[in-house]
């Protein structure tokens, strides 16, 4: 009797899950106009975290998020993360971090969703075709500041939970939210908050998911790594004040000349980093990685056209992707103290500060990079026998992050993409830095996945930022499917 009953039960459960997804997807389709209107309301809040004068708008944005989650029946808290000291010495309250919890069933996995609802600055006169704070639907694209980064992805996660609730379907996992309002300016206060709540809010979390990134092409993607960022100031100081080049040129050793000289020793014309120890720390590209990169959908010609160049550093897809993601780079960003206004000025700057960064990869440690760069520049500068003074400072030391794209969490992500989009995702890495991923990894020890829904052409941080209606709506379905797939991961005893 038992052999007949068990297969029947298994078939019933399997069929039930498939039926549930169909109903949930239909519910999302039927409510997409409501989702767009909610996004419109959120985009209308000018939650620019970089502008102190806009801080009340950021506070209002956090209250809006909290209220939305409360209306859904979540256990919501607005966590005070302290204040921010302004240049004039005043202290400004940081936006509170919103945490929320849906479900506390100890037999289920718990997924924690991270997102942010602050945005980059935007003005119509900056070159926007539409009002950046009035969501505008043009040919299926929803234009507005923060639409893709990161308000629509946050809302898509909320809509996913709402859909289960609306159809009286129990969530397949417990869901927690951590939503902040200072990501665009460094996530002030968030690291300390995560550390403080490691044994409370995060104690029962099994998996953490971030959707603060984009696809590489038109194919859905899962992101499994980011580079870190070591940002340096190299300051050279000479005379006690700026000098006239007519009266002093040719008789003093100029700080700018020294600075340009040492900057020229950081990287070769072919892109090779010349600082000893940097390239040697990088793991070689494996055959498995090469094949993974080869299979990724990526158009070199489109990339050249998009950024407006006739030539890239490398001529084949694998080399370009590898140097975007898993090799370090040196970029020189600017020189403070140099004359840069329109017109002419025959000045010898007394002090100049170069600003450059090294994007480092998982096998590199920021503390070691700091020592390597500082020692190298001082040795190069010493050979110039200059009387000027060199000071090297590392002002950012954000670590890289890397996950195993074959682990159960990523297998759940792949299955969800397959279910919603009927294709396998590209497995990609980010050339930029998302420090919060490494913070979550180091502090909580939990498995992390990055699951983007933003498009490759969304224009994050740029004029005319947008998210397509397709990505927003199908992304909501993806999150619905992902929660279900995570519920099937076998629990392991600790």
N, C-alpha and C positions, 0 to 999 in steps of 0.2 A: 504493500500500500504506500509506504513512504517514497519509493522511487518514482511513483506516478505523481505525487503531490508536489515534490520539490521542483521539478522542471516547470510545472504549471505556475507556481509562485514566482519563479525567476522570470518567466515570460511576462507575467502580469506586471511585475515591477518595471521591467524594461519598456513595455508598451506604455505604461503610465508616464514614465519620464519623457518619452518621445511626444506623447500627447500634450503634456504640460508645456513643453517648449513651443509647440505650435500655437497653443492658446496664448502664451506669453508674448510671442512675436506678433501675433495679430493684435493684441492689446496695445503694444507699442506703436504699431502702424496707425491704429485708430486714434491715438492720443498725441501724434507728432506735432500737431498745431499747438496744442497746450504746452508741449516741451519747448517749442520755439518761442512762445510768448514768455515763458519763465526765463529763458535765456535772455530775451530782450530786456526783461526787468533787471536782471543781474548785470548785463552789460551797461545799462543806463547809470549804474552806480560807479562813479569815477574813483575807483579804489586804487589810486596810484600811490604805492608805498614809498616812493622816492621823494615825494613832495610833502614836506611837513604840513603845508597848508591844507593838504587833502586828507590828513589823518582822520578827521571826523567821518569822511566818506568810507575809509577803510573800516572804522569801527562800525558804521552802519551796515557795511557788507557782511561783517562777521555776525552781527545780530540777525541779519536776513537769513544767513545760512542756518544759524541756530534755531530760528523760528520755523524754518522749513522742516528741519529734522524733528523738532518737537511736535509739529502737526502730524507727523507720521508715527508718533508714539515712541520715538527713541528716547533713551536715557541720555540727556544732553547736558553738557557742562561747558561753560565758558571759562577757560583756564587762564588766570593772570600770569603773564610771563615777565612782568617787570616794566622798566622804563628804558628809554633811549636818550643818551646824553647828546644834546645838540652842540654845534660848534660854539655857540655863545654861552655855553655852560648850563643852560636850562635843561630840564628833563621832561621828555614827552612820553606819555603812556604808550606802550606797545599795544598793538591790537591783540585781543585775547585769542587764544587758540581754541577752536571748537572741537570737542570730542563728543562722540555719540556711540551708542551701543544698541543693536537690534538682536535680541536673542541671547540666551546664556545657557544653552543646553550643553552640558558637559560631554555628551556623547557625540557632539558634532565638532568639526573643525571650526576655528575662528579665523576669519579673514579681516585684516585691517587695511582700509583704503586711505592712502595719503593723497592730499591735493592742496592747492592754494587758490585763493580768489583775489589776490592783489594783482595789479597789472603794471606794465611799463607805461611811461608817459605817452600821451598822444594828443595832437591838436590838428584840427582841420587844415590849418595853414602849413603844417609840416609836409603836405603832399597827399593827404587822404582824398579819395574821390567822394567819400561820404562822411557824414558826421561819425567820428569814431565811437561815440557813446550812444548812438541810435542804431541798433541792430538793423541792417538793411539786407533784404533778400534779393539777390541778383542772380538769375539763372541757376538757382539751386545752391548758391553760396551765401552764407550768412556772415556779412562783414561787420566787424566791430572789435574794439580793443578788448582783449581778453577772451574773445570767442573761442579760440583754440587753446590759448595759454592763460588760464587753465579752467575757465568757467564751464564750458560745455562738457569736458571730460568729468568734472566733479558732478555736474548735474546728471550726466549719463549714469553714473554709479547710483545716484539717488533715485533716478527713474527706475533703475533695475530693481532696487528694493521695493519701490512703490508698486511695481507691476505684480510681484509676488503677493504683496499685501492685498491689492485690489481684487485679485482673483481668489483670495482666501487660500492661497497655497503657502504652506510653511516654508520659510527660507531653508534651503538645503544646508546652509552653514550659518553660524553666528557672524554678524557683520559689525565691524567697528569703523568709525571714521575719525581721522585726524586732519582737520582743515585749518590752514594758517593764512595769515595776511601780510607776511613780510618776506616771502620767498624771493621776490625780485631784487631785494636789497640785502640778501644774506641770511634770511631766516633767523633774525635776532631773537634770542630767547628760546628757540625751539630745541636746540641740543640739550640745554639744561632741563627743559620740561620732560624730554624723553628719558633722560637719565633719572630724574626724580620719580617718574611713574613706571620705571622698569619693572618693579615688583608689584605694581597695582594694576593700572590700566593695561599694560602690555604683558602681564604675567601669563594670561591664558591665550594670547595670540599665537597662532601657528604659522600664518603666512602674511606677508605684507605686500601690497600691490601699489605701484605708482603708475599714473597715466599722464605724466608731465613730459611727454616727448612725442615724436611723430614717426610716421612711416618713412621709408626711404624712397618709395616709388608708389605706384598705384596698387601694389600688392600689400596686403596686411602684414604687419611685422610684430615680432616680439624682440625686445631689447634686452641683452644679457650682459652688457658692460658699458662703462663710461671711463673716460680718461680723467685724471686728476689735474690740478692746476697749481703750479708754483709761480707766483707773480713777484717780480723783482723790481726794485728801484736801484739804479747805479748812479750815484751822485758824485760829480767831480766839481771841486771848488778851487778857485784860484785867487784872483785879485779881490780886494775888499769891496769893489764896486764894479759895475759895468764900465767898459772903456770904449773910447772912440777908436775905430780901426785905423783912421788916418794918423792919429798921434801915437798909437801904441802898437799897431799891427807890425809884425816882423821883429818886435823886440821883446814880446812876452810869449810865454808858452800858453796857448789858449785852451781853456777847459773843453770847449766844443771839439777841438781837434783831437784832444786826448780821448774824449768820449766816443767819437766816431771811430777812432782807431781801435778801441777795445771792442766795440759792438761788432766790428767787421770780423772779429776772431770767433764769434759765437757759432756761425753757420756758414757753410760753403755755398757757392752759387748753385750747386746741384742738390742742395737741401740736406747735406750731411752735417750733423751736429758735431762740432769740434771740441766740445768740453769733455775731457777725459773721464771715463767711467759711465757716461750717460748711455751711449749705444751698447756698451758691453753688458749692461744690466738687463737688456731686453731679451726675452726668450725668442728663439728662432721660430719662423712661421712653419707650422707642421703641415704635413700632407693633408690631414683632415681639415685644417683651417683653410688651406688653399682651395680644396674642393667646395667647402661651404661658401666661400667668397665667390667662387666661380659660378655657383648656382643662383646667386642673388640677382634679382632684377635691378639693373642699374645702367643708365645710359650716359656714357661719357660725353657725347655730343650735346645732349640736353643740359648736362651740368655746365659745360663751357658756355653755352648760349645763355643760360640762366644768369650766370655771374658776369658775363660779358668779357671773356678772355678768349684768345685764339689758341692758347696752349696751356696744358696743365704740367705739373712737375713730372708726371709719369704718363705713359701712353697706353697702359692696359688696365682693365677693370680691377683685377686682383691687387695690383700695386697701389692704385688709388685708394681702394677701400682699406687696405692694410695700413697705409700711412694716414688715413683719416681716423682709424680706430685703435690700432694696436702697436703703433710705433710712436715714440715721443716726437714733439715738434718744438721749435723755437720760433716765436713771433715777436717782432719789435713793434710796439704800439705807439710810441711817441716820445718826444723830448720836452720836458717842462723847463722853462727858463729861456728857451730859444725864441727868437723873433719869428712870429708866424702870422702876423696881421698882413692884410693887403698893403702893397706899396713897398718902399725900401727904407731900411734903417741900418746905418753902418755902425753896428754895435758889436762889441766883443763881450758876450755874456760872462759875468763873473762866476756864476754857478749854473750848472745844467744837470738835469736828472733824466736819465733814460728809463723808460718803462717797458719791460719785456716779460714774457712768460714762457714757461716750459710746460706743455701738457704731458704729464707723465703717465705711465701705464702700470698695470698691477705689480710688476716685479720691481718697481722703483719706490723708494721711501722719501717723502718730502724732506725729512731731516738730512738725509744723505745728499739729496739734490742741492739743498742749501749749502752744504759744506763744499760740494764739488764746484758749484758755480762761484762761490765766494773765493775759494782758494785759487781757482783758475783765473778769474779776472784780476785778482791782486798780483798773480805771477806775471800775467801779460802786461799789466800796468807798470810793474817794476822794471820791465825791460825797456820801457820808454824813458826811464830816468827823468821823469817829470817832477817838478817841485810842487805840483798841484796835489790835492788830497782826494783820495777815492774812498767812498763809503758804499758798501753793498748791503741792501736790506731785503729780506723776503717778507712781503706783507700778506701774502695768502699762501697757505700750504694745504690745499684741499686734496684728499686722497682719492685715488681711482677706486672703481668698484667692478667686480666681475662675479657672475653667477655661472652655474653649470646648466647649459641649455638642454641637457639630457635628463635633468632631475625630475621627480614626479610633478613638481609645480609647473615646470615648463611643458611637460607632457600634457597636463591639464589645459594649459594655454593653447597648445597646438590643436588639441581636440576641439576646443571651443571655436577657434578660428575656422577649422575645417567644417564645423557644423553650420556656422553662420554664413561664411563666405564661399564654402565649397572649394577651398583650396588650402594648400599648406602655407604657413606664414614664412616670410623671410626671417632668418635669425640674424639680427644685426647688433652692432654696438654704436655708441654715441661718441663722437669726437670731443664733445664738450664735457662739462662737469656738472653732476647733480649731487652735491655733497650730502644731501639728506639720505641718499641710498646707503652710503658708507656708514653714516651715523647710525641708521637703523640696524645695519649688519653688526657693527662693533658693539653697540649698547645692548641690543635685545638678543642677538644671536639667532634671529629668525630667518627663515628662507624668504627671499625677496624676488619679485618679478616686476619688470616694467612692461606694461601692456598699453601701447599707444593707440589712440583712435584718430589723432590729428593727421592731416594730409601732408605730404612732402612739400606742397606749394602753399601752405597756409600763411606764410609770412610772419612767423612769430617775431615779436619785437620790432617789426617793420611797419611801414605804412600799409594800409589796406589789409590788415590781418583778417583772416576769415576761417571758418570751418564749413565744410560742405554739409548740407542737410543730410546727404547720404551717410557720411561718416558719423554724424551725430546720432542718427536714428539706428543705423546698423551697429554702431558702437555700443549703444544701449543694449541691443540684443546680444552682442558679444559678452558684455559683462554678466547678463542673465545666464548665458550658457556657461561662462567660466565658473560662476558660483556653484552651478550644478556639477561641473567636472571636478572641482576641488573636493566636493563632498564624497567623491568616489575614491579619493586617495586613501590608501590603507593607513589607519592609525598605527603608530609605532610607540612602544613603551619607552619611557625615558629613564 
